[in-house]
Amino acid sequence: MSILPYALVQVLTAMLDLYTFILIARALISWVSPDPYNKIVQFLHQITEPVLAPVRRVIPPIAGMDLSVLVVLLGVQFLRSVLFRF
């Protein structure tokens, strides 16, 4: 019976790791001028924007730099560390 919570934590940790990579890809792509009609760019935007938009409203860009990705990455890593203790 104790293997189920462990398996659930492992699945959630893997999902958080995947989302971390997606956020990093989104940040890297934002440094260039991507084609907005590219399917990969659209996918990255669709999967990250629901999380990044509320953070952007709370923390506006500072000196032209959008720090929302950094804040969300820190939040994901915090969640991961909390789950890893379990």
N, C-alpha and C positions, 0 to 999 in steps of 0.2 A: 504494500500500500504506500510505502514511503517513496517509491520510485516515480510515482505520478507527479508530485510537486517538483522533484528534481528535473524530470523531463520537461515540464512546463517552463521552468526557469531557463533551461537550455534553449528551448525554442524561442522564448522571448529575447534572450541574449543574442541569438543568431539574427533575429529580426532587427534588433537595435544595431547590430554590426552592419547589416546590409543597408539600413537607413543612413548610417554614418557614411558609407561609401557613396551613396546616392547624393548626400549633401555635399560631399567633397567634389564629386563630379559636377554638380550644379555650380559650385563656386568657381571651379576651374573653367568651365564653359563660359561663365559670365565675364572672364577676362578678355575673351575674343568677341568678335561680332558674329554670333551664330545665326544660322538661317532659322527664322522662327517657324518655318514650315517643315523643318526636319523632324522626323518622328521621335528621335531620341531626345531632342531639345524639348519637344512638346511633352514627352513622358516625364522628363525631369522636372519641368515646370508644374505639371499637374500633380505630381506626387509630393512636391516640397512646398508649393505655394500655400496650401491650407495651414501649414505649420508656421511658415515664415511671415505671412501677412500680419497675424496678430502681434508677433514680436516687433515687426517694423513699425506698427502703430504706437507701441510703447517706447521703443528706442529708435528715434529717427536717425537717418544717416548723419554721421559726424564727419565734417570736412570732406563730404562727398563719398565717404566709405560706408557701405551697408554692413553693419555688424550683426545683422540678424542671423546669418548662417553660423557665425562664431558662437552666439548665445545659444542657439538650438543645439549645436554640437556639444557644448558644455552641458546642457541639460540632458542630452542623450547619454553622455558619458556618466553623469551623475546617476541616472536611472540604472545604467548597466552596473555601476559599482554597488548600488543598493541591492539589485537582484543577485549579484555575484556573492554577496554575504549570506544569502539564504541557503 
